[in-house]
Amino acid sequence: MNNKKLKCTLTYGNNTHHLSQIITGFTLLKKQTLLNLTTVFDTKIKESQIHNEIIKVEIGDKVLIYDLADGYQSFHDMQAFDNVLNNVDFYFKRSYDETQHVILKNKKKIKPLGLNYPVSCKGNPFDSFRPKSNNSASKFKEYIAFLRYYKRFHKNIYYPKFENIPSPSNEPYKILYSVRLWNPDTVKKENISKGYPNLNEFDVSRVFEKWQSNLENVTKQRIEIARSLKETFGDTLIGGISGDPYSIKMAPDLIASETITMKYNFMKLLKTNVICVSSEGLHHSIGWKFAEFVAASKAIITDKLRYSLPGDFEKNKNYLEYGNIDELINQTSSLLKDRALINQIEIKNYDYYKNYIKPDRLVLNSLKEAHIL
């Protein structure tokens, strides 16, 4: 097969940054002349899928799906998912748990995709302006707002800006923990009913309670971690909780400065001597910051990873693990004293990023798994 003539159509239906890494990867492979890429924006893609955090790729004679959802929160009917898989050759899932698939006849089509984070590159179609209004004056206002946002955010997430070669200075290491809180009141029954019209009233209530509980638990855990790290390590801790009305109400003493939480400033911090603490994201996901930590070749301490990753990503080699606050404090205290172990983890994560997370590499790995390249 002549790779330069390999036609590829990529279809996606929203601008959520969950999708940006995959579109960036395909765009980079196009720049490398491996693919003849066409991108299509179609909001109707959800009609043939379980949810909308989806990218559909038609390449050669195969159909690939990239699922970038946080977890399995939209999989209310596994038989319906199995039916979707009838029309797919490979289904690459960001949050992959093989125990969820054991009853499916198409389970072998589902593959772990890997870590996800918001990332872009020059010439990325994902960054295109798409007006919501048909009115010329409104379009213009939207465009001005888009340019401001693009300058402030999109250009700051070009993939090379995340990368960092392990070269620690003699400066002492600090601890970095920077998170946001989730307000459970943002979960609305009417939005669940609208998003999942096949659910009956009982199931809507069940999903509503489950999602609200998840947000409450994530918020509670993050406050507890931030407070314990601050009380134990004092000025050795950098970060805290991003400031918004809900966070200020819940944890006013833990609000971090914008000089830390703003994306560009946060990424600069990752180029310094820091040990990164991570905690579970929504729906048990491995959060975006975790991927950013690996891209920056950092030593990481995290709670248990609920989802499987491709390649040789291992506890005590790429990260240390904690199961409760006491273990977190002990692991952090020990690692601060062990510069050799810090450096070993940094090097392991540098290698893992190059082979499994860098956007073009992540997509290339999936195409090899699908026997396309």
C-alpha positions as CSV (number, residue, x, y, z in Angstrom):
1,M,0.0,0.0,0.0
2,N,1.4,3.4,-0.9
3,N,1.0,5.5,2.3
4,K,1.3,8.8,0.4
5,K,-2.0,8.0,-1.4
6,L,-3.8,6.5,1.6
7,K,-7.1,8.4,1.7
8,C,-8.5,9.2,5.1
9,T,-11.7,10.9,6.1
10,L,-12.0,12.1,9.7
11,T,-15.5,13.1,11.0
12,Y,-16.2,14.7,14.3
13,G,-19.2,16.6,15.7
14,N,-18.2,19.1,18.4
15,N,-15.4,21.3,19.5
16,T,-14.7,19.8,22.9
17,H,-11.0,19.6,23.7
18,H,-11.4,15.9,24.4
19,L,-11.1,15.4,20.6
20,S,-8.1,17.7,19.9
21,Q,-5.3,15.2,20.5
22,I,-6.6,12.8,17.9
23,I,-7.2,15.5,15.2
24,T,-3.8,16.9,16.0
25,G,-2.2,13.5,15.5
26,F,-3.9,13.0,12.1
27,T,-3.0,16.5,11.0
28,L,0.7,15.8,11.9
29,L,0.6,12.5,9.9
30,K,-0.8,14.5,7.0
31,K,2.1,17.0,7.2
32,Q,4.4,14.0,7.2
33,T,2.8,12.9,3.9
34,L,1.6,9.6,5.4
35,L,-2.0,10.4,4.8
36,N,-4.3,12.2,2.4
37,L,-6.5,13.6,5.0
38,T,-10.0,15.2,4.7
39,T,-11.8,16.4,7.9
40,V,-15.5,16.8,8.1
41,F,-17.5,18.5,10.9
42,D,-20.9,16.9,11.3
43,T,-23.0,17.3,14.4
44,K,-25.1,14.3,13.4
45,I,-22.3,11.8,14.2
46,K,-23.9,11.0,17.6
47,E,-26.9,9.5,15.8
48,S,-24.8,6.4,14.9
49,Q,-22.8,6.3,18.2
50,I,-23.3,6.0,21.9
51,H,-22.3,9.5,22.7
52,N,-20.7,12.6,21.1
53,E,-17.1,12.4,22.3
54,I,-16.3,10.5,19.2
55,I,-14.2,10.7,16.1
56,K,-14.9,8.5,13.1
57,V,-12.1,7.7,10.7
58,E,-12.7,6.0,7.3
59,I,-9.3,4.9,6.0
60,G,-8.7,2.4,3.2
61,D,-11.5,-0.1,3.6
62,K,-11.7,0.2,7.4
63,V,-13.8,2.2,9.9
64,L,-12.1,3.3,13.1
65,I,-13.8,4.9,16.1
66,Y,-11.9,7.0,18.6
67,D,-13.8,7.3,21.9
68,L,-12.5,10.2,24.1
69,A,-15.1,10.1,26.8
70,D,-14.0,10.3,30.5
71,G,-15.4,6.8,31.2
72,Y,-18.4,4.6,30.6
73,Q,-21.0,7.1,31.9
74,S,-22.9,7.1,28.5
75,F,-23.0,3.3,28.2
76,H,-26.5,2.6,29.6
77,D,-27.2,-0.2,27.2
78,M,-24.3,-2.5,26.3
79,Q,-26.3,-4.3,23.7
80,A,-26.7,-1.1,21.9
81,F,-23.0,-0.6,22.1
82,D,-22.4,-4.1,20.7
83,N,-24.7,-3.2,17.8
84,V,-22.6,0.0,17.1
85,L,-19.5,-2.2,16.9
86,N,-21.1,-4.3,14.1
87,N,-20.3,-1.5,11.8
88,V,-16.8,-0.7,13.1
89,D,-13.5,-2.5,12.5
90,F,-11.6,-1.1,15.5
91,Y,-12.9,0.9,18.5
92,F,-10.1,2.8,20.3
93,K,-11.2,3.8,23.8
94,R,-9.4,6.4,25.9
95,S,-10.8,5.1,29.2
96,Y,-10.5,1.3,28.6
97,D,-11.7,-1.3,31.1
98,E,-11.9,-4.8,29.6
99,T,-14.2,-6.0,32.3
100,Q,-16.9,-3.8,30.8
101,H,-16.8,-5.7,27.5
102,V,-16.8,-9.3,28.6
103,I,-20.3,-10.1,27.5
104,L,-20.0,-8.4,24.0
105,K,-19.6,-10.5,20.9
106,N,-17.5,-7.7,19.4
107,K,-15.3,-7.2,22.4
108,K,-12.1,-7.9,20.5
109,K,-12.6,-4.8,18.4
110,I,-12.2,-2.6,21.4
111,K,-8.6,-1.4,22.1
112,P,-7.0,0.9,24.7
113,L,-6.1,4.2,23.2
114,G,-4.1,5.9,25.9
115,L,-3.7,9.2,27.8
116,N,-5.7,12.2,26.6
117,Y,-5.0,15.9,26.9
118,P,-5.9,19.2,25.1
119,V,-3.2,19.7,22.4
120,S,-2.9,21.3,19.0
121,C,-0.5,22.2,16.2
122,K,-0.2,24.7,13.3
123,G,-2.8,24.2,10.6
124,N,-5.1,22.1,12.8
125,P,-8.7,22.0,11.4
126,F,-9.9,21.6,15.0
127,D,-9.0,25.2,15.6
128,S,-11.2,26.5,12.8
129,F,-13.8,29.2,13.5
130,R,-17.4,27.9,13.4
131,P,-20.1,30.6,14.0
132,K,-23.2,29.7,15.9
133,S,-25.2,32.6,14.4
134,N,-26.4,33.4,10.9
135,N,-26.6,37.1,11.6
136,S,-23.6,39.0,10.1
137,A,-23.1,41.3,13.1
138,S,-23.3,38.4,15.5
139,K,-20.9,36.4,13.4
140,F,-18.4,39.2,13.5
141,K,-18.6,39.4,17.3
142,E,-18.2,35.7,17.6
143,Y,-15.1,35.9,15.3
144,I,-13.5,38.6,17.5
145,A,-14.1,36.5,20.6
146,F,-12.7,33.5,18.8
147,L,-9.5,35.3,17.9
148,R,-9.0,36.4,21.5
149,Y,-9.6,32.9,22.7
150,Y,-7.3,31.4,20.0
151,K,-4.5,33.7,20.9
152,R,-4.9,33.1,24.6
153,F,-5.4,29.3,24.6
154,H,-5.0,27.4,21.3
155,K,-1.5,28.7,20.5
156,N,-0.4,27.9,24.0
157,I,-1.3,24.2,23.6
158,Y,0.8,23.4,20.5
159,Y,2.2,20.0,21.4
160,P,6.0,21.0,21.5
161,K,5.2,23.4,24.4
162,F,4.3,20.5,26.6
163,E,7.5,18.6,25.9
164,N,10.4,18.6,28.3
165,I,13.7,16.7,28.3
166,P,14.6,15.4,31.8
167,S,17.4,17.7,32.8
168,P,16.8,18.6,36.5
169,S,18.8,21.4,38.0
170,N,20.3,21.4,41.5
171,E,17.3,23.3,42.8
172,P,15.3,21.4,45.4
173,Y,12.1,19.8,44.2
174,K,8.6,21.1,45.1
175,I,5.2,19.5,45.0
176,L,2.7,20.5,42.4
177,Y,-1.0,19.9,42.9
178,S,-3.4,22.1,40.9
179,V,-7.0,21.1,40.3
180,R,-10.5,22.5,39.8
181,L,-13.7,21.6,41.7
182,W,-16.9,20.3,40.2
183,N,-20.2,21.7,41.3
184,P,-22.7,18.7,41.5
185,D,-25.6,21.2,40.8
186,T,-24.4,21.5,37.2
187,V,-25.8,18.0,36.6
188,K,-29.4,18.5,35.5
189,K,-32.1,15.8,34.9
190,E,-33.5,17.7,31.9
191,N,-30.1,17.6,30.2
192,I,-29.8,13.9,30.8
193,S,-33.2,13.3,29.4
194,K,-32.4,15.4,26.3
195,G,-29.0,13.8,25.8
196,Y,-30.3,10.2,26.2
197,P,-33.9,10.2,25.0
198,N,-34.1,6.4,25.2
199,L,-33.8,6.4,29.0
200,N,-37.1,6.2,31.0
201,E,-37.8,8.4,34.0
202,F,-36.4,5.8,36.5
203,D,-33.1,5.5,34.5
204,V,-32.7,9.2,34.2
205,S,-33.0,9.6,38.0
206,R,-30.5,6.8,38.5
207,V,-28.0,8.4,36.1
208,F,-28.6,11.8,37.7
209,E,-27.9,10.5,41.2
210,K,-24.8,8.6,40.0
211,W,-23.3,11.6,38.2
212,Q,-24.0,14.0,41.1
213,S,-22.4,11.6,43.5
214,N,-19.4,11.3,41.2
215,L,-18.9,15.1,41.2
216,E,-19.4,15.3,44.9
217,N,-16.8,12.6,45.5
218,V,-14.2,14.1,43.2
219,T,-14.6,17.5,44.8
220,K,-14.4,16.1,48.3
221,Q,-11.2,14.1,47.5
222,R,-9.5,17.1,45.9
223,I,-10.2,19.4,48.8
224,E,-8.9,16.8,51.2
225,I,-5.7,16.2,49.2
226,A,-5.0,19.9,48.8
227,R,-5.6,20.7,52.5
228,S,-3.4,17.7,53.6
229,L,-0.5,18.6,51.3
230,K,-0.7,22.3,52.4
231,E,-0.7,21.4,56.1
232,T,2.1,18.9,55.7
233,F,4.5,20.5,53.3
234,G,3.7,24.2,53.6
235,D,5.7,26.3,51.1
236,T,7.0,23.2,49.4
237,L,3.6,22.8,47.8
238,I,2.8,24.8,44.7
239,G,-0.8,25.1,43.6
240,G,-4.1,24.4,45.1
241,I,-7.6,24.9,43.7
242,S,-8.6,27.1,40.8
243,G,-10.7,30.0,41.8
244,D,-14.4,30.2,40.8
245,P,-17.5,31.1,42.8
246,Y,-18.2,27.4,43.8
247,S,-14.5,26.7,44.7
248,I,-14.2,29.9,46.8
249,K,-17.4,28.9,48.6
250,M,-16.2,25.4,49.3
251,A,-12.5,25.9,50.1
252,P,-11.5,29.6,50.3
253,D,-8.3,28.8,52.1
254,L,-7.0,26.6,49.2
255,I,-7.5,28.9,46.2
256,A,-4.4,29.0,44.0
257,S,-3.1,32.2,42.3
258,E,-3.9,32.6,38.6
259,T,-0.1,32.9,38.2
260,I,-0.2,29.1,38.7
261,T,-3.5,28.0,37.3
262,M,-3.5,29.9,34.0
263,K,-2.6,27.4,31.3
264,Y,0.6,29.1,30.0
265,N,1.9,29.6,33.5
266,F,1.1,26.1,34.6
267,M,3.0,24.7,31.6
268,K,6.0,26.8,32.5
269,L,5.9,25.3,36.0
270,L,6.1,21.9,34.5
271,K,9.6,22.8,33.2
272,T,10.9,23.3,36.7
273,N,11.8,20.8,39.5
274,V,8.4,19.6,40.6
275,I,6.9,16.3,41.7
276,C,3.4,16.1,40.4
277,V,0.5,14.8,42.4
278,S,-2.5,13.5,40.5
279,S,-6.0,12.5,41.5
280,E,-8.9,10.8,39.8
281,G,-11.0,12.8,37.2
282,L,-14.7,12.6,36.5
283,H,-16.1,9.1,36.0
284,H,-12.9,7.6,37.3
285,S,-11.0,8.9,34.3
286,I,-7.2,9.5,34.2
287,G,-7.3,13.3,33.9
288,W,-5.8,15.6,31.3
289,K,-3.1,16.9,33.8
290,F,-1.8,13.3,34.2
291,A,-1.0,13.2,30.4
292,E,0.5,16.7,30.6
293,F,2.8,15.5,33.5
294,V,4.0,12.6,31.4
295,A,4.6,14.8,28.4
296,A,6.7,17.1,30.6
297,S,8.7,14.1,31.9
298,K,7.7,14.5,35.5
299,A,7.7,12.2,38.5
300,I,4.1,11.5,39.4
301,I,2.3,10.3,42.5
302,T,-1.3,9.2,41.8
303,D,-4.3,7.4,43.2
304,K,-5.0,4.0,41.5
305,L,-5.4,4.2,37.7
306,R,-8.8,2.7,37.0
307,Y,-8.3,2.3,33.2
308,S,-5.7,0.4,31.2
309,L,-3.0,2.1,29.1
310,P,-1.1,0.7,26.1
311,G,2.6,-0.1,26.3
312,D,4.9,-0.5,29.3
313,F,3.4,2.0,31.8
314,E,3.9,0.6,35.2
315,K,3.5,1.4,38.9
316,N,6.8,2.2,40.7
317,K,8.5,2.8,37.4
318,N,6.4,5.5,35.7
319,Y,4.6,6.6,38.8
320,L,4.0,5.9,42.5
321,E,0.6,5.1,43.8
322,Y,-1.4,6.0,46.9
323,G,-4.6,4.6,48.3
324,N,-5.4,7.1,51.0
325,I,-4.2,10.4,52.4
326,D,-1.6,8.8,54.7
327,E,-0.1,6.9,51.8
328,L,0.0,10.0,49.7
329,I,1.9,11.9,52.4
330,N,4.3,9.1,53.0
331,Q,5.0,8.5,49.3
332,T,5.5,12.3,48.7
333,S,7.8,12.6,51.7
334,S,9.9,9.6,50.6
335,L,10.2,10.8,47.0
336,L,11.3,14.3,48.0
337,K,14.3,12.7,49.6
338,D,15.1,10.4,46.7
339,R,16.4,12.4,43.8
340,A,17.7,9.3,42.0
341,L,14.2,7.8,41.9
342,I,12.7,11.1,40.8
343,N,15.1,11.1,37.9
344,Q,14.5,7.5,37.0
345,I,10.7,8.2,36.8
346,E,11.3,11.3,34.7
347,I,13.3,9.4,32.2
348,K,10.7,6.6,32.0
349,N,8.0,9.1,31.3
350,Y,10.1,10.9,28.7
351,D,10.4,7.6,26.8
352,Y,6.7,6.8,27.3
353,Y,5.6,10.2,25.9
354,K,7.7,9.8,22.8
355,N,6.3,6.3,22.1
356,Y,2.7,6.5,23.2
357,I,1.4,10.0,23.9
358,K,2.8,12.4,21.4
359,P,-0.2,13.0,19.1
360,D,1.2,11.7,15.9
361,R,2.7,8.7,17.6
362,L,-0.5,7.9,19.5
363,V,-2.5,7.9,16.2
364,L,0.2,6.0,14.3
365,N,0.1,3.3,17.0
366,S,-3.6,3.0,16.5
367,L,-3.2,2.7,12.7
368,K,-0.6,0.0,13.2
369,E,-2.9,-1.8,15.6
370,A,-5.5,-1.7,12.8
371,H,-3.0,-3.1,10.3
372,I,-3.2,0.1,8.2
373,L,0.4,1.5,8.5
